[in-house]
Amino acid sequence: MPALPSLHLLALRLLVRVGGRVPPRALDAAASALGTLAWYASPAVRAVTRDHMRHVLGHDAPAARIDAAARGCACTTARYYADFAAGPHRGAARPFERAEGLHHITDAAARGHGLILLSAHLGSPESIGQTLVELGLDLLVFTEPLWPAALHDYVQRVRETTTPGARFVTADLAGVRQAIEHLRRGGVVAALGDRDVLGTGVPQLFFGERARLPAGIADLALRTGAEVIAGFALRTPGGGIRAVVEPPLDLPSTGDATADRDEARRRILAALERGIRLAPDQWFPLQPIWSGLDGAGEGVRRS
C-alpha cells in the first residue's frame, strides 16, 4: 500500500468506518473524482505519474496521452483506498468479471513445490489474494512496513478482516524467513515487485532504464525451488475486475548461481512490464521509481 504520513491514521480510520459504508458505485465515483482533483491540485502527483507514464508509454508518446494515463493513475490510487475502506464491510471477494489463466495458480499450488504469486501496484492487486483464499489456498502476503507502528498495525488488522485466512507479514528479514518455511511446505506467497519499499533494492533495467527495485523474489524462488507466476487484477470500465494470470515463469537452472539469479530477476521484471502495459493508467505507485541513480537522478536508458 502506498505510504501514508502518520497524521493520516485518524483519517484512515474515518475512511474505513464511514466511507466504507457508502454504496459501492457511489464510493467508486467519489474516489475517481477525488483522484482527478488530486492530480490537478498536486504538482508532485502530476510529476511522478507523468514520469511513470513516459517510461511505460515511451518518451515519444504524445503529451495528451501521457497526461490522460497519468490522471488515471491518480484515480486508481484513490479507488484503491476506497476498496481498502470498503473491504471490512463487503464480505466475500467480488467475483471476477473475467478470469484468464487462473488455473495456472491452482495447478501450481497442487504440484506442491511452493508458489510465488508476483504482481504490481496495478488495478486491484488484493483481489487475487482474496479469491485464492476463497479457493482454499494457504496464502502468505508480503506487506510494506508503515510508520508509526500504530498505522502499520491498523492497516494489517483491516487486511486480516478483509481477507480472513491469509497471513500478512512485513517484507523484512523475519518475514522472508517465514516465507521460506511457507514455500517449503507448499504454500503460496504473494508479493508486489515493482517498488523498493525497504530501500534495499538493486539497480535493474525496468522499462528500458535503471531503477532500484526489489531483487528478493528471484532469490526466494531460486533458494526454495518455488514456481513464480505473474498475476494481475485489472479494473474494467463497468466497475468489475479482470484477472490476467500468466503461465509459470521459466526460471533458469544452469548451475551458475550468479547468472541464474541475474536472469531470474530479468524475467521477473519482464513479467511485471507485460502486466503494467495491459493497463498503464492503472499503475498507481505515487513514489518515484526511476530516481537516485547515476548522479543526477536520471536512469540510464537501454540503447
C-alpha positions as CSV (number, residue, x, y, z in Angstrom):
1,M,0.0,0.0,0.0
2,P,1.3,3.5,-0.8
3,A,3.0,5.0,2.3
4,L,0.9,7.4,4.4
5,P,2.1,10.1,6.8
6,S,1.4,9.3,10.5
7,L,-1.1,12.2,10.8
8,H,-3.4,10.4,8.4
9,L,-4.1,7.5,10.7
10,L,-7.2,9.2,12.1
11,A,-8.4,10.0,8.5
12,L,-7.8,6.4,7.5
13,R,-9.9,5.1,10.5
14,L,-12.7,7.5,9.5
15,L,-12.5,6.4,5.9
16,V,-13.0,2.8,6.9
17,R,-15.7,3.4,9.4
18,V,-17.7,5.9,7.3
19,G,-16.6,5.9,3.7
20,G,-16.5,2.1,3.6
21,R,-20.3,2.0,4.2
22,V,-21.1,4.2,1.1
23,P,-22.8,2.2,-1.7
24,P,-20.0,0.7,-4.0
25,R,-20.9,2.7,-7.1
26,A,-21.1,6.0,-5.3
27,L,-17.8,5.3,-3.4
28,D,-16.1,4.4,-6.7
29,A,-17.4,7.5,-8.4
30,A,-16.3,9.7,-5.5
31,A,-12.8,8.1,-5.4
32,S,-12.4,8.7,-9.2
33,A,-13.4,12.4,-8.8
34,L,-11.1,12.9,-5.8
35,G,-8.2,11.2,-7.7
36,T,-8.7,13.6,-10.6
37,L,-8.9,16.6,-8.3
38,A,-5.7,15.5,-6.5
39,W,-3.9,15.2,-9.9
40,Y,-4.7,18.7,-10.9
41,A,-4.1,20.1,-7.4
42,S,-0.8,18.5,-6.7
43,P,2.3,19.3,-8.8
44,A,4.1,16.4,-7.1
45,V,1.5,13.9,-8.1
46,R,1.5,15.2,-11.7
47,A,5.3,15.0,-11.9
48,V,5.5,11.4,-10.6
49,T,2.7,10.0,-12.6
50,R,3.8,11.7,-15.8
51,D,7.3,10.4,-15.4
52,H,6.0,6.9,-14.8
53,M,3.8,7.1,-17.9
54,R,6.7,8.4,-20.0
55,H,8.6,5.3,-19.2
56,V,5.7,2.9,-19.8
57,L,4.3,4.6,-22.9
58,G,7.6,5.8,-24.3
59,H,9.3,9.1,-24.1
60,D,7.9,10.0,-27.6
61,A,4.3,9.4,-26.6
62,P,2.0,12.5,-27.1
63,A,1.7,14.7,-24.1
64,A,-2.1,14.4,-24.1
65,R,-1.9,10.6,-24.0
66,I,0.7,10.7,-21.1
67,D,-1.5,13.2,-19.1
68,A,-4.6,11.1,-19.6
69,A,-2.9,8.0,-18.4
70,A,-1.2,9.9,-15.5
71,R,-4.6,11.1,-14.3
72,G,-5.9,7.5,-14.5
73,C,-3.0,6.5,-12.2
74,A,-4.1,9.1,-9.6
75,C,-7.7,7.9,-9.9
76,T,-6.7,4.3,-9.4
77,T,-4.8,5.3,-6.3
78,A,-8.0,6.8,-4.8
79,R,-10.0,3.8,-5.9
80,Y,-7.5,1.5,-4.2
81,Y,-8.1,3.3,-0.9
82,A,-11.9,3.2,-1.5
83,D,-11.6,-0.6,-1.8
84,F,-9.5,-0.7,1.3
85,A,-12.2,1.2,3.2
86,A,-15.0,-1.0,1.9
87,G,-13.2,-4.3,2.4
88,P,-14.2,-4.9,6.0
89,H,-17.9,-4.2,5.1
90,R,-18.0,-6.0,1.8
91,G,-17.7,-9.6,3.0
92,A,-16.8,-12.1,0.3
93,A,-14.4,-11.1,-2.5
94,R,-16.0,-9.7,-5.6
95,P,-16.2,-12.4,-8.4
96,F,-14.0,-11.6,-11.4
97,E,-15.8,-10.3,-14.4
98,R,-13.3,-12.3,-16.4
99,A,-10.5,-14.6,-15.3
100,E,-7.8,-15.5,-17.7
101,G,-5.4,-18.2,-16.7
102,L,-6.5,-18.6,-13.0
103,H,-5.9,-22.3,-13.4
104,H,-2.2,-21.7,-13.6
105,I,-2.2,-20.8,-9.9
106,T,-4.4,-23.7,-8.8
107,D,-2.4,-26.2,-10.9
108,A,0.9,-24.9,-9.5
109,A,-0.4,-25.0,-5.9
110,A,-1.5,-28.6,-6.5
111,R,2.0,-29.6,-7.6
112,G,3.1,-28.7,-4.0
113,H,6.5,-27.1,-4.8
114,G,5.6,-23.7,-3.4
115,L,4.3,-20.8,-5.4
116,I,5.2,-17.1,-5.5
117,L,2.4,-15.0,-6.9
118,L,4.1,-12.0,-8.5
119,S,2.1,-8.8,-9.0
120,A,2.4,-5.0,-9.1
121,H,0.7,-1.9,-7.7
122,L,-1.8,-2.2,-10.5
123,G,-5.5,-2.1,-10.6
124,S,-6.9,-4.0,-7.6
125,P,-3.9,-6.2,-6.6
126,E,-5.5,-7.6,-3.4
127,S,-8.5,-9.0,-5.3
128,I,-6.5,-12.1,-6.5
129,G,-5.3,-12.9,-3.0
130,Q,-8.9,-12.7,-1.7
131,T,-10.0,-15.1,-4.4
132,L,-7.2,-17.5,-3.7
133,V,-8.1,-17.7,0.0
134,E,-11.7,-18.5,-1.0
135,L,-10.3,-21.3,-3.2
136,G,-8.7,-22.8,-0.1
137,L,-5.1,-22.0,-0.8
138,D,-2.7,-21.3,2.0
139,L,-1.6,-17.7,1.4
140,L,1.1,-15.6,2.9
141,V,1.3,-11.9,1.8
142,F,4.3,-9.7,2.0
143,T,3.3,-6.1,3.1
144,E,5.1,-2.8,3.3
145,P,6.3,-1.6,6.7
146,L,4.4,1.6,7.6
147,W,5.3,4.1,10.3
148,P,4.3,4.7,13.0
149,A,3.6,1.3,14.4
150,A,0.0,2.2,15.1
151,L,-0.6,2.9,11.5
152,H,1.1,-0.4,10.4
153,D,-0.9,-2.4,12.9
154,Y,-4.2,-0.8,11.9
155,V,-3.7,-1.5,8.2
156,Q,-2.7,-5.1,9.0
157,R,-5.9,-5.6,11.0
158,V,-8.1,-4.2,8.2
159,R,-6.4,-6.5,5.7
160,E,-6.9,-9.5,8.0
161,T,-10.5,-8.7,8.3
162,T,-10.9,-8.2,4.5
163,T,-9.0,-11.4,3.7
164,P,-9.6,-13.9,6.6
165,G,-7.4,-16.9,6.3
166,A,-4.4,-15.1,4.8
167,R,-1.3,-14.3,6.8
168,F,0.3,-10.8,6.3
169,V,4.0,-10.4,7.1
170,T,6.3,-7.4,6.7
171,A,8.7,-7.7,3.9
172,D,11.8,-7.8,6.2
173,L,14.2,-10.4,7.2
174,A,11.8,-12.0,9.7
175,G,9.1,-12.1,7.0
176,V,11.5,-13.7,4.5
177,R,12.2,-16.5,7.0
178,Q,8.5,-17.1,7.3
179,A,8.1,-17.1,3.6
180,I,10.9,-19.6,3.1
181,E,9.2,-22.0,5.5
182,H,5.8,-21.4,4.0
183,L,7.1,-22.1,0.4
184,R,8.9,-25.3,1.5
185,R,5.6,-26.5,2.9
186,G,4.0,-26.0,-0.5
187,G,2.2,-22.7,0.4
188,V,1.6,-19.6,-1.7
189,V,3.4,-16.3,-1.2
190,A,2.1,-13.1,-2.8
191,A,4.5,-10.2,-3.4
192,L,4.5,-6.9,-5.3
193,G,7.8,-6.5,-7.2
194,D,7.5,-3.0,-8.7
195,R,8.6,-0.8,-5.9
196,D,11.6,-0.7,-3.5
197,V,9.6,-0.3,-0.2
198,L,12.5,-1.2,2.0
199,G,15.2,0.9,0.4
200,T,17.4,-2.1,-0.2
201,G,16.7,-2.7,-3.9
202,V,19.2,-3.4,-6.6
203,P,19.6,-1.3,-9.8
204,Q,17.9,-3.2,-12.6
205,L,16.6,-2.3,-16.1
206,F,12.8,-1.6,-15.9
207,F,11.1,-0.2,-19.0
208,G,14.5,0.4,-20.5
209,E,16.0,2.5,-17.7
210,R,17.7,1.6,-14.5
211,A,15.5,1.6,-11.4
212,R,16.2,0.5,-7.8
213,L,13.8,-2.5,-7.4
214,P,13.5,-5.4,-5.0
215,A,15.5,-8.5,-6.0
216,G,14.3,-10.8,-3.3
217,I,11.6,-12.5,-5.3
218,A,14.1,-14.1,-7.6
219,D,16.4,-15.1,-4.7
220,L,13.4,-16.6,-2.8
221,A,12.3,-18.7,-5.8
222,L,15.8,-20.0,-6.6
223,R,16.5,-20.8,-2.9
224,T,13.3,-22.7,-2.4
225,G,12.5,-24.1,-5.8
226,A,9.1,-22.4,-5.8
227,E,7.4,-21.6,-9.0
228,V,6.8,-18.0,-9.9
229,I,3.5,-16.9,-11.6
230,A,2.6,-13.3,-12.6
231,G,-1.0,-12.4,-12.0
232,F,-2.8,-9.0,-12.3
233,A,-6.2,-7.8,-11.3
234,L,-7.3,-5.0,-13.7
235,R,-10.3,-2.8,-13.3
236,T,-12.9,-2.8,-16.1
237,P,-15.0,0.1,-17.3
238,G,-18.1,-1.4,-15.8
239,G,-16.6,-1.5,-12.3
240,G,-15.6,-5.1,-12.3
241,I,-12.3,-6.9,-12.1
242,R,-10.5,-8.8,-14.8
243,A,-7.8,-11.3,-13.7
244,V,-4.9,-12.0,-16.0
245,V,-2.6,-14.8,-14.9
246,E,0.4,-15.9,-16.9
247,P,1.8,-19.5,-17.0
248,P,4.7,-20.2,-14.6
249,L,7.9,-18.3,-15.4
250,D,10.7,-20.4,-16.9
251,L,13.4,-19.6,-14.4
252,P,17.0,-20.7,-15.2
253,S,18.8,-23.5,-13.6
254,T,22.3,-23.7,-15.2
255,G,24.3,-24.3,-12.1
256,D,25.9,-20.8,-12.3
257,A,24.3,-19.2,-9.3
258,T,25.1,-15.6,-10.3
259,A,24.0,-16.0,-13.9
260,D,20.8,-17.8,-12.8
261,R,20.0,-15.0,-10.3
262,D,20.5,-12.2,-12.7
263,E,18.5,-13.9,-15.4
264,A,15.6,-14.7,-13.0
265,R,15.5,-11.1,-12.0
266,R,15.3,-10.0,-15.6
267,R,12.5,-12.4,-16.4
268,I,10.5,-11.3,-13.3
269,L,10.8,-7.7,-14.3
270,A,9.8,-8.5,-17.9
271,A,6.6,-10.2,-16.5
272,L,5.9,-7.0,-14.5
273,E,6.4,-4.9,-17.6
274,R,3.9,-7.0,-19.5
275,G,1.3,-6.7,-16.8
276,I,1.7,-2.9,-16.4
277,R,1.4,-2.5,-20.2
278,L,-2.0,-4.1,-20.1
279,A,-3.4,-1.0,-18.2
280,P,-0.8,1.7,-17.8
281,D,-3.3,4.1,-16.4
282,Q,-4.0,1.7,-13.5
283,W,-0.4,1.6,-12.3
284,F,-0.6,3.6,-9.0
285,P,2.7,4.0,-7.1
286,L,3.0,7.6,-6.2
287,Q,6.7,7.5,-5.2
288,P,9.3,7.9,-7.9
289,I,10.5,4.7,-9.4
290,W,13.4,6.0,-11.5
291,S,15.4,8.3,-9.2
292,G,18.6,8.4,-7.3
293,L,20.8,6.6,-9.9
294,D,23.6,7.9,-12.0
295,G,24.3,11.1,-10.1
296,A,21.6,13.4,-11.4
297,G,18.8,11.0,-10.6
298,E,18.1,10.1,-14.2
299,G,18.1,6.4,-15.2
300,V,20.2,5.1,-18.0
301,R,18.1,4.2,-20.9
302,R,18.7,1.0,-22.7
303,S,20.5,1.6,-26.0
